[in-house]
Amino acid sequence: MEENLEHSEWMKGIKETGFTTPSNYFEELNDSIRVKMAAERLRAAVPRDGHTVPPNYFEQLQSNILARTTGGATTSKQQTKIARLWRSNVLKYASAACFVIIAGMGVYFNTNEQRTIQNNSYTDAATEQMLFDIDEEMIIEHIEANYKDQQKPTAKETALENYILNNYSQNDLTTNL
Amino acid sequence: MKQVEDSEILEKFSNIKTRDEAFNLLLNKYQQKIYWHIRRLVIDHDDTDDLVQDVFIKVWKNLENFRSDSQLYTWIYRIATNESITFLNKQKQRNNTPLDEVSGELEETLVASSYFDGDKIQMKLQRALLTLPEKQRLIFNMKYFDDLKYEEIAAITGTSVGALKASFHIAVKKVETFMLNEDITF
């Protein structure tokens, strides 16, 4: 009876579970275990890497990063105390008086400035008209005469120039000047 | 102290009134992790200090556009990794070292560093790690020191889990061989 049960078709189905493994899994399993054991041995022998940082480095690092991103603002910003600006009436009236004086001075100087600008614009127009009336040839002659009067380089300067050109290459001049 | 959830940080950051507070929370939660992640890659403390600040400035500028379909910490780790690798590549270009080779300069930096107080075996491990190609070193660090899962490392590096496992296995074998061939046993 038992033998019949073991060899029956539905019993075969139970023995095959239907689970599978990736291809070459058992060939690679040995290697994986060996590597894991080597890593664990290494970890036990060398638990830390030996690198260190200066004292309080991470506090400083956080401040530096915050200064370059949020502008140094942190949660403590919310706890900032607010000071009242108008503590007494004297301060209030003094501020109002200052404001009136500054505003008055502003109006006074602005009016004066406008007058000066107006005067200047009249002068500019007159100068332009005068230049327009002058003969063009006269202007050219005047410029040429002034150009001739300009100082020519002295002998010393010419000699110095020649000396530099003879003794230094173009590269020397570009790199050293 | 209970650590604040990423979702809470993101929610606070989306509100302009609590944005600064959210960033402060984010720094409290991640600045040390990111510091050590970068430090193990670039070795030098001062270079790490510059990079970690750059990383968090990038995070500050781009967090508004961060899409919550990926994890916040994998996103920050990814920025940190990219910044570090870019830095190392620039360093190699300055020293005319081919990009796929390990710079001997990192070992010199390690030896000269005022901020390394490791004993002989710790120094040996660091030297062993510096013999690894950059990607293997990165994966080894994240698995061994940061204890991240392969799935998390995959999200950070954009590499498949299978490839990561293979890289980690090769890295461990190389480190083990290096350590056993030296005069220090473990």
Interface residues (C-beta under 8 A of the other chain):
Chain A: D31 S32 V35 A38 A39 R41 L42 R43 A44 A45 V46 R48 D49 G50 H51 T52 V53 P54 F58 L61 Q62 N64 I65 L66 R68 T69 T70 A73 T74 T75 K77 Q78
Chain B: R19 D20 E21 F23 N24 L27 N28 Q31 Q32 Y35 W36 R39 R40 H45 D49 V52 Q53 F56 I57 W60 Y115 F116 D117 G118 D119 I121 Q122 M123 L125 Q126 K143 Y144 F145 K165 F168 H169 V172 K173 V175 E176 M179 F186
